[in-house]
Amino acid sequence: MSSTANAERRTQLESLWEHDAVKIIAVIGAIYIVYALIGLILGYSLDGIVNTLRRMTYLIAVYGMVTLALNLHWGYTGLFNIGVAGFMAIGLYVTMILAKPADPGGAAQYAGLGLPMPIAIIGGVVAAGLAGLVVALPALRLRADYFAITTIAFAEIVRLGITSDALQQFTILGAELGTGGGRGLIRNYDDPMNVIFQLEIFSSFVDLTNSLFGFGPTQARALAYSIVLVLVLAGIYWLIQRTSRSPFGRVLKAIREDEEAAQSLGKDTNMFKIKVFVLGCALMGLAGILWRFRRTGVTPEAFRPHVTFYIWIALIIGGAGSNTGSILGSGLFVAVLFEGPQYLRRVIDHLVAIGDAPNTFAGAVGPLLSANPVPLVRYTFAEFLTLQFVIMGVALILLMQRRPDGLLGHREETAAAIPLGARPSAAGGGSGGDGSGGSGSSGGFAHSQPRDQHDGSDQQTDGGVDADGTGTQAGTSENSDSRVSSDSTDQPDDSATDGETQ
C-alpha cells in the first residue's frame, strides 16, 4: 500500500510540475529562500533581507519583460536582434521628453512638452515600435548575421545620437527640447506612482510594511513599485501566450519551422516578421520606460551594448521559444549571475577581513613567485565586478556545451492548432495515413518533426507540408498504388516503412 501511495503521490507531483505557473513559482521561490536563509544565517536585519529580495524582484520583472519581447523575435521568428538596448533607450527618452515640464526650472536644463504621464508612456512605446518598423523594412532583406549587425549598429547610433550636440538641445515647432547629451536628463516631473501612493490603501500598505519589516515610506514605495512591475510582467506574459496560440502566432511558428513552406501556402512572411518585430520593439520600449523612468535622472551610458547581452544570456538560460523559460531564465540570470557575485562578495566581506588590495595586476601576481597568493586574492576580491563578466562568460560556455536548448527550449510549440503526434497505427487500418495529418491546422500548417524523431510511419519532405497541410514523401512508396488520397497525392505506406526508420 505504501509503495502504491508513493507512486500516486509522485504522479500527482509530476502532473503538478507540468503547469508553467508552478515552475515559475517554485524556481523564484527557491531563489528567495536561498537568499533569505543566507541573510538570516549571517545575522542580517530583516529589513535588509526584504530589501534585497525587493531589488531582486524588480530586476527579475524588468529583465523578464525584455526577455519575453526578445523571445518574440528570436524564439518565434528567428530574428537575430542584438540592438535591444537601443529600443529601450528610445522608449525611455521619448517618454521623459514628453513628460518633462515646458518650463524646466532649477537644475533641469532641458524642457519637455509637459504631457500627462500615461500619454507620455504611450508615446514612448509607440516611438520604440516605429523605430522597429524603420529598422525592419530594409533589414528584413538581410539574413541572420547581417540582420544582427544592422540592429546592433542601430542601437549604437541611437546611443551616440543621444550624446550628440545636435540632439542635446533642439527646437521642434517652437518647443525647446533636448536629450541632455552625455549629461543625460534630470527627472523634474512628479513621480508617476503618486497616483497609487495617494490612495488610502497605500497608507495601510505603508503601515503593514512598517510593522512587518520596519520599512519607512520610501522603502514601502519601492516595494509597491516592484509589485506593480510583477503585475505588468504577468500581463505581458499573458499577452504573448495568447498571441502565440492565435492564428497569428501559429504563422510565426511556421515561419520559424520552415519559412519557405509558409510562403508556399500564400503567407506573406515578411509582413508577419515586420509586425512581430514592431510588437517586440514596442515591448522593449515599455520595459526601458518602467526600468528607469522613476529615477532622478538617466544617461546614455545606461544603454550600452552589455545590456543587450545580459538579456540574451537570460533568454539562452531559459530556452528560446518558451515564454515560461524566458521568465525562469531571467530569474536565474539575476539571482546567480547578476546579483549573485555581488551578494557573495558582501558575504565574504562579512565573514573575513580581506585587507587592502594591490593597485595593479602586476602587484597582485608578482608575490606568487614567492608563494604568496594573498595579494592576488585581495586584488581579485577588489575587482569582483570585473570577475562577474568572467563568471558570465564561463557559465554561458558551459550552458551552450551541456544544454544548448536552455531549461525549456526542448519543449516543442508546433504551428498546428491541434496535436498531430498521435496518429492511428498501421495495424488500425488503411485509412490511418490519409487526410488526418493536416486537417484542422489553422492556415494549413503542420508541424514537421526532425527526422530522428520519426517512427517511419509519416515521413515528409524537407518542406514538411503541402498546400492542404498533408505531409508528402519525396519519393513514391512501393505500395503507393494501393493507397491514394482524395487529392491524388501519393502517401507513404505505413506498413511498408514501419520500423525501418527510427
C-alpha positions as CSV (number, residue, x, y, z in Angstrom):
1,M,0.0,0.0,0.0
2,S,2.8,2.4,0.9
3,S,4.5,1.9,-2.5
4,T,1.2,2.4,-4.3
5,A,0.6,5.6,-2.3
6,N,4.1,6.8,-3.0
7,A,3.7,6.2,-6.7
8,E,0.4,8.0,-6.8
9,R,1.9,10.9,-4.9
10,R,4.8,11.0,-7.3
11,T,2.4,11.0,-10.2
12,Q,0.5,13.9,-8.7
13,L,3.6,15.9,-8.2
14,E,4.8,15.3,-11.7
15,S,1.4,16.3,-13.0
16,L,1.5,19.5,-10.9
17,W,5.0,20.3,-12.1
18,E,3.8,20.3,-15.7
19,H,2.0,23.6,-15.1
20,D,4.1,26.5,-16.1
21,A,2.9,28.7,-13.2
22,V,4.1,26.1,-10.8
23,K,7.6,26.1,-12.4
24,I,7.8,29.8,-12.2
25,I,6.7,30.0,-8.5
26,A,8.9,27.1,-7.5
27,V,12.1,28.4,-9.1
28,I,11.6,32.1,-8.0
29,G,10.5,30.9,-4.5
30,A,13.6,28.7,-4.2
31,I,15.8,31.7,-5.1
32,Y,14.1,33.8,-2.4
33,I,14.5,31.1,0.2
34,V,18.2,30.7,-0.5
35,Y,18.9,34.4,-0.3
36,A,16.8,34.8,2.8
37,L,18.4,31.8,4.6
38,I,21.9,33.2,3.9
39,G,20.9,36.6,5.3
40,L,19.4,35.0,8.4
41,I,22.5,32.8,9.0
42,L,24.8,35.8,8.7
43,G,22.6,37.9,11.0
44,Y,21.4,40.5,8.5
45,S,18.5,42.7,9.6
46,L,15.0,41.7,8.4
47,D,14.5,45.0,6.5
48,G,17.9,44.4,4.8
49,I,16.9,40.9,3.7
50,V,13.5,42.0,2.4
51,N,15.1,45.0,0.6
52,T,17.5,42.6,-1.1
53,L,14.6,40.4,-2.2
54,R,12.7,43.5,-3.3
55,R,15.5,44.6,-5.5
56,M,15.8,41.2,-7.0
57,T,12.1,41.1,-7.7
58,Y,12.4,44.5,-9.5
59,L,15.3,43.2,-11.7
60,I,13.6,39.9,-12.5
61,A,10.4,41.7,-13.6
62,V,12.3,44.2,-15.8
63,Y,14.6,41.5,-17.4
64,G,11.6,39.2,-17.7
65,M,9.7,41.8,-19.8
66,V,12.6,42.4,-22.2
67,T,13.4,38.7,-22.5
68,L,9.8,37.9,-23.4
69,A,10.0,40.6,-26.1
70,L,13.3,39.2,-27.4
71,N,11.7,35.8,-27.4
72,L,9.1,37.1,-29.8
73,H,11.9,38.0,-32.2
74,W,14.3,35.1,-31.9
75,G,12.3,32.3,-30.3
76,Y,9.3,32.7,-32.6
77,T,10.6,34.0,-35.9
78,G,14.4,33.7,-35.8
79,L,15.1,37.4,-36.0
80,F,18.6,37.9,-34.6
81,N,18.1,41.2,-32.8
82,I,21.1,42.4,-30.7
83,G,20.1,46.0,-30.6
84,V,17.7,45.6,-27.7
85,A,19.2,48.4,-25.6
86,G,18.6,50.9,-28.4
87,F,14.8,50.3,-28.4
88,M,14.8,50.5,-24.6
89,A,16.6,53.9,-24.8
90,I,14.1,55.3,-27.4
91,G,11.1,54.4,-25.2
92,L,12.6,55.9,-22.1
93,Y,14.0,59.1,-23.7
94,V,10.8,59.9,-25.6
95,T,8.7,59.3,-22.5
96,M,10.9,61.7,-20.5
97,I,10.9,64.4,-23.1
98,L,7.1,64.2,-23.5
99,A,6.6,64.3,-19.7
100,K,9.1,66.9,-18.6
101,P,7.5,70.3,-17.9
102,A,7.7,73.0,-20.7
103,D,9.4,75.3,-18.1
104,P,12.4,73.3,-16.9
105,G,13.4,75.5,-14.0
106,G,16.1,74.8,-11.4
107,A,18.8,72.3,-12.3
108,A,16.7,70.6,-15.0
109,Q,18.4,72.2,-18.0
110,Y,16.1,71.0,-20.8
111,A,12.4,71.5,-21.3
112,G,9.8,68.9,-22.4
113,L,6.2,69.0,-23.6
114,G,4.6,68.7,-20.2
115,L,2.2,65.9,-21.3
116,P,0.4,63.7,-18.7
117,M,2.4,60.6,-17.8
118,P,0.0,58.0,-19.4
119,I,0.2,59.8,-22.7
120,A,4.0,60.1,-22.4
121,I,4.3,56.4,-21.8
122,I,2.1,55.6,-24.8
123,G,4.2,57.9,-26.8
124,G,7.4,56.2,-25.8
125,V,6.1,52.8,-26.6
126,V,4.8,53.9,-30.0
127,A,8.2,55.6,-30.7
128,A,10.0,52.4,-30.0
129,G,7.6,50.4,-32.2
130,L,8.1,52.9,-35.0
131,A,11.8,52.7,-34.7
132,G,11.5,48.9,-35.0
133,L,9.5,49.5,-38.2
134,V,12.2,51.8,-39.6
135,V,14.8,49.1,-38.9
136,A,12.7,46.2,-40.1
137,L,11.7,47.5,-43.5
138,P,15.2,47.4,-45.1
139,A,16.9,45.0,-42.6
140,L,14.5,42.1,-43.2
141,R,16.0,41.7,-46.7
142,L,19.1,40.5,-44.8
143,R,19.6,37.2,-43.2
144,A,20.9,36.0,-39.8
145,D,24.3,37.6,-39.0
146,Y,23.8,40.6,-41.3
147,F,20.4,41.4,-39.6
148,A,22.2,41.2,-36.2
149,I,24.9,43.6,-37.4
150,T,22.2,46.1,-38.5
151,T,20.4,46.0,-35.2
152,I,23.4,46.5,-33.0
153,A,24.6,49.3,-35.3
154,F,21.2,50.9,-34.9
155,A,21.4,50.7,-31.1
156,E,24.8,52.3,-31.1
157,I,23.5,55.1,-33.5
158,V,20.7,55.7,-31.0
159,R,23.1,55.9,-28.0
160,L,25.7,58.1,-29.8
161,G,22.9,60.2,-31.3
162,I,21.6,60.9,-27.8
163,T,25.0,62.2,-26.8
164,S,25.5,64.3,-29.9
165,D,25.4,68.1,-29.8
166,A,22.7,68.2,-32.4
167,L,20.2,66.4,-30.1
168,Q,21.5,67.8,-26.8
169,Q,19.1,70.7,-27.4
170,F,16.9,71.3,-30.4
171,T,13.7,73.1,-31.4
172,I,10.6,71.5,-32.8
173,L,7.6,73.7,-33.7
174,G,8.9,76.4,-31.4
175,A,9.4,74.0,-28.4
176,E,12.8,73.8,-26.9
177,L,13.6,70.1,-26.3
178,G,16.7,68.1,-25.7
179,T,18.2,64.7,-24.8
180,G,20.8,66.3,-22.4
181,G,23.7,64.8,-24.3
182,G,26.3,63.0,-22.3
183,R,25.0,64.6,-19.1
184,G,21.6,63.0,-19.6
185,L,18.2,64.1,-18.5
186,I,17.0,65.0,-15.0
187,R,13.6,63.9,-13.9
188,N,11.7,67.0,-12.8
189,Y,8.2,65.7,-13.2
190,D,6.1,64.2,-10.4
191,D,6.7,60.6,-9.5
192,P,4.4,58.6,-11.8
193,M,3.5,56.3,-8.9
194,N,2.0,59.2,-6.9
195,V,-1.4,58.2,-8.3
196,I,-1.1,55.0,-6.3
197,F,0.8,56.4,-3.4
198,Q,-2.0,58.9,-2.7
199,L,-4.6,56.2,-2.3
200,E,-5.9,55.3,1.1
201,I,-5.0,51.7,0.6
202,F,-1.3,52.7,0.2
203,S,-1.3,54.2,3.7
204,S,-2.4,50.9,5.0
205,F,0.3,49.2,3.0
206,V,2.9,51.5,4.5
207,D,1.7,50.7,8.0
208,L,1.8,47.0,7.2
209,T,5.3,47.0,5.9
210,N,6.4,49.2,8.8
211,S,5.0,46.7,11.3
212,L,6.4,43.6,9.5
213,F,9.8,44.8,8.2
214,G,10.4,48.2,9.8
215,F,10.0,49.9,6.4
216,G,9.6,53.7,6.1
217,P,7.5,55.4,3.3
218,T,10.4,55.4,0.8
219,Q,11.1,51.6,1.2
220,A,7.4,50.9,1.0
221,R,7.1,52.9,-2.2
222,A,10.0,50.9,-3.7
223,L,8.3,47.6,-2.7
224,A,4.9,48.7,-4.1
225,Y,6.6,49.6,-7.4
226,S,8.2,46.2,-7.6
227,I,4.8,44.6,-7.1
228,V,3.4,46.7,-9.9
229,L,6.2,45.6,-12.2
230,V,5.4,41.9,-11.4
231,L,1.8,42.6,-12.4
232,V,2.9,44.2,-15.6
233,L,5.2,41.2,-16.3
234,A,2.2,38.9,-15.8
235,G,0.2,40.9,-18.2
236,I,2.9,40.8,-20.9
237,Y,3.3,37.1,-20.4
238,W,-0.5,36.6,-20.8
239,L,-0.5,38.7,-23.9
240,I,2.4,36.8,-25.6
241,Q,0.9,33.5,-24.6
242,R,-2.4,34.4,-26.2
243,T,-0.6,35.7,-29.2
244,S,1.4,32.5,-29.6
245,R,-1.8,30.4,-29.6
246,S,-3.7,32.6,-32.1
247,P,-3.6,32.1,-35.9
248,F,-1.1,34.9,-36.0
249,G,1.2,33.1,-33.5
250,R,0.9,29.8,-35.4
251,V,2.1,31.6,-38.6
252,L,5.1,32.9,-36.6
253,K,5.9,29.3,-35.5
254,A,5.5,28.1,-39.1
255,I,8.0,30.8,-40.2
256,R,10.4,29.6,-37.6
257,E,10.0,25.9,-38.6
258,D,10.2,26.4,-42.4
259,E,9.7,29.9,-43.9
260,E,9.7,28.6,-47.5
261,A,6.8,26.2,-46.6
262,A,4.9,29.1,-45.1
263,Q,5.5,31.1,-48.2
264,S,4.3,28.3,-50.4
265,L,1.0,28.4,-48.5
266,G,0.4,32.0,-49.5
267,K,1.6,33.6,-46.3
268,D,3.4,37.0,-46.6
269,T,6.2,36.1,-44.2
270,N,7.9,39.4,-44.5
271,M,4.8,41.2,-43.4
272,F,4.4,38.8,-40.4
273,K,8.0,39.4,-39.4
274,I,7.6,43.1,-39.6
275,K,4.6,43.0,-37.4
276,V,6.2,40.8,-34.7
277,F,9.4,42.9,-34.9
278,V,7.4,46.1,-34.3
279,L,5.5,44.5,-31.4
280,G,8.7,43.2,-29.8
281,C,10.4,46.6,-30.1
282,A,7.4,48.3,-28.6
283,L,7.5,46.0,-25.6
284,M,11.3,46.6,-25.2
285,G,10.5,50.3,-25.2
286,L,7.9,49.8,-22.4
287,A,10.5,47.8,-20.4
288,G,13.0,50.6,-20.8
289,I,10.4,53.1,-19.5
290,L,9.5,51.0,-16.5
291,W,13.1,50.3,-15.8
292,R,14.3,53.9,-15.2
293,F,11.5,56.5,-15.5
294,R,11.3,56.9,-11.8
295,R,15.0,57.5,-11.3
296,T,16.2,61.0,-10.6
297,G,18.0,61.1,-14.0
298,V,19.1,59.0,-16.9
299,T,22.2,59.0,-19.1
300,P,23.0,57.2,-22.3
301,E,25.6,55.1,-20.5
302,A,22.7,53.0,-19.1
303,F,22.1,51.6,-22.6
304,R,25.5,50.3,-23.6
305,P,25.6,47.0,-25.6
306,H,26.2,44.9,-22.5
307,V,22.6,45.4,-21.5
308,T,21.6,43.6,-24.7
309,F,24.0,40.7,-24.0
310,Y,22.6,40.3,-20.5
311,I,19.1,39.9,-22.0
312,W,20.4,37.3,-24.5
313,I,22.0,35.3,-21.6
314,A,18.7,35.3,-19.8
315,L,17.0,34.0,-23.0
316,I,19.6,31.3,-23.6
317,I,19.3,30.1,-20.0
318,G,15.5,29.8,-20.2
319,G,15.4,28.4,-23.7
320,A,14.4,30.2,-26.9
321,G,10.8,29.7,-28.0
322,S,9.5,29.3,-24.4
323,N,7.8,32.2,-22.7
324,T,7.9,30.4,-19.4
325,G,11.6,29.8,-20.0
326,S,12.1,33.5,-20.6
327,I,10.9,34.3,-17.1
328,L,12.8,31.4,-15.5
329,G,16.0,32.4,-17.3
330,S,15.6,36.0,-16.2
331,G,15.2,34.9,-12.6
332,L,18.2,32.6,-12.7
333,F,20.3,35.2,-14.5
334,V,19.5,37.9,-12.0
335,A,20.0,35.6,-8.9
336,V,23.1,33.7,-10.0
337,L,25.0,35.8,-12.5
338,F,23.9,39.4,-12.0
339,E,23.3,39.8,-8.2
340,G,24.9,36.6,-7.1
341,P,28.6,37.5,-7.4
342,Q,28.0,40.9,-5.6
343,Y,26.0,39.2,-2.9
344,L,28.8,36.6,-2.5
345,R,31.3,39.5,-2.2
346,R,29.3,41.0,0.6
347,V,29.0,37.7,2.4
348,I,32.8,37.1,2.2
349,D,33.4,40.6,3.4
350,H,31.1,40.0,6.3
351,L,32.9,36.8,7.3
352,V,36.5,37.5,6.5
353,A,38.7,40.6,6.8
354,I,40.3,40.7,3.3
355,G,42.6,43.7,3.7
356,D,43.9,46.3,1.2
357,A,44.4,45.1,-2.3
358,P,47.3,46.0,-4.6
359,N,46.7,48.8,-7.1
360,T,47.9,46.9,-10.2
361,F,47.6,43.4,-11.6
362,A,51.4,43.1,-11.6
363,G,51.5,43.9,-7.9
364,A,49.0,41.1,-7.3
365,V,50.7,38.5,-9.5
366,G,54.3,39.3,-8.5
367,P,54.2,37.8,-5.0
368,L,53.1,34.5,-6.5
369,L,56.8,33.9,-7.3
370,S,57.4,33.8,-3.6
371,A,54.4,31.5,-3.0
372,N,52.3,34.3,-1.5
373,P,48.8,34.2,-3.0
374,V,47.3,36.7,-0.6
375,P,47.8,39.9,-2.7
376,L,46.2,38.1,-5.7
377,V,43.2,37.1,-3.6
378,R,42.8,40.6,-2.3
379,Y,43.1,42.0,-5.8
380,T,40.5,39.5,-7.1
381,F,38.1,40.5,-4.4
382,A,38.5,44.2,-5.1
383,E,37.9,43.6,-8.8
384,F,34.9,41.4,-8.2
385,L,32.7,43.4,-10.7
386,T,35.2,42.6,-13.5
387,L,35.3,38.9,-12.4
388,Q,31.5,38.9,-12.7
389,F,31.8,39.2,-16.5
390,V,34.2,36.3,-16.5
391,I,31.7,34.2,-14.5
392,M,29.0,35.1,-17.0
393,G,31.2,34.0,-19.9
394,V,32.2,30.7,-18.3
395,A,28.5,30.0,-17.4
396,L,27.4,30.7,-20.9
397,I,30.1,28.5,-22.4
398,L,29.1,25.6,-20.1
399,L,25.5,26.1,-20.8
400,M,26.0,26.0,-24.6
401,Q,28.0,22.9,-24.3
402,R,25.9,21.0,-21.8
403,R,22.4,22.3,-22.5
404,P,22.3,24.4,-25.7
405,D,18.4,24.5,-25.7
406,G,18.3,26.0,-22.3
407,L,15.9,24.9,-19.5
408,L,12.7,24.7,-21.5
409,G,13.9,25.2,-25.1
410,H,13.4,21.5,-25.7
411,R,9.7,21.9,-25.5
412,E,8.1,21.9,-28.9
413,E,5.4,24.5,-29.6
414,T,4.2,23.5,-33.0
415,A,2.5,25.6,-35.7
416,A,-0.5,23.2,-35.7
417,A,-3.8,24.2,-34.0
418,I,-4.2,20.6,-32.8
419,P,-1.7,17.9,-31.7
420,L,-0.5,16.0,-34.7
421,G,1.8,13.5,-33.0
422,A,-0.9,10.9,-32.1
423,R,-1.9,9.2,-35.4
424,P,-3.6,5.8,-35.9
425,S,-1.1,2.9,-36.2
426,A,-0.6,0.9,-39.3
427,A,-2.5,-2.0,-37.6
428,G,-5.5,0.2,-37.2
429,G,-6.5,0.1,-40.8
430,G,-5.5,1.6,-44.2
431,S,-7.3,4.9,-43.6
432,G,-5.0,6.0,-40.9
433,G,-2.5,7.5,-43.3
434,D,-4.9,9.6,-45.2
435,G,-6.2,13.0,-44.6
436,S,-5.7,13.1,-40.8
437,G,-2.3,14.7,-40.9
438,G,-3.1,18.3,-41.5
439,S,-6.9,18.7,-41.4
440,G,-7.6,21.1,-38.6
441,S,-4.4,23.2,-38.5
442,S,-5.1,26.8,-38.8
443,G,-3.8,28.2,-42.0
444,G,-2.9,24.7,-43.2
445,F,0.4,24.4,-41.2
446,A,1.5,21.0,-39.9
447,H,4.5,20.5,-37.7
448,S,7.5,18.9,-39.3
449,Q,9.3,16.7,-36.7
450,P,13.1,16.2,-37.0
451,R,13.9,13.0,-38.9
452,D,15.5,11.3,-36.0
453,Q,12.1,11.5,-34.1
454,H,10.0,9.8,-36.8
455,D,8.9,6.2,-36.4
456,G,8.8,5.7,-40.1
457,S,5.1,6.0,-40.4
458,D,4.8,9.6,-41.5
459,Q,8.0,10.6,-43.4
460,Q,7.8,14.0,-45.0
461,T,9.8,16.1,-47.5
462,D,12.1,18.9,-46.3
463,G,9.1,21.3,-46.6
464,G,7.0,19.2,-44.3
465,V,3.7,20.5,-45.6
466,D,1.9,20.6,-48.9
467,A,-0.8,23.0,-49.9
468,D,-3.5,21.4,-47.9
469,G,-1.4,20.7,-44.8
470,T,-0.9,16.9,-45.6
471,G,2.6,15.6,-45.3
472,T,4.1,14.1,-48.5
473,Q,7.0,12.0,-49.4
474,A,9.6,13.0,-52.0
475,G,9.7,9.5,-53.5
476,T,6.8,7.2,-54.2
477,S,6.3,4.3,-51.9
478,E,6.5,0.8,-53.5
479,N,2.9,0.3,-52.3
480,S,1.6,3.7,-53.2
481,D,-0.7,2.3,-56.0
482,S,-2.9,0.7,-53.3
483,R,-3.2,3.9,-51.2
484,V,-4.2,7.1,-53.0
485,S,-5.7,10.1,-51.1
486,S,-8.6,12.1,-52.2
487,D,-6.4,14.7,-53.9
488,S,-4.4,12.1,-55.7
489,T,-1.2,12.8,-53.8
490,D,0.8,9.6,-53.2
491,Q,1.1,8.8,-49.5
492,P,3.7,6.5,-47.8
493,D,2.6,3.0,-46.9
494,D,2.7,2.8,-43.1
495,S,3.1,-1.0,-43.2
496,A,5.9,-0.8,-45.7
497,T,8.0,1.6,-43.6
498,D,7.0,0.8,-40.0
499,G,10.1,0.0,-38.0
500,E,12.6,0.7,-40.8
501,T,13.3,4.3,-39.9
502,Q,13.8,5.3,-36.3
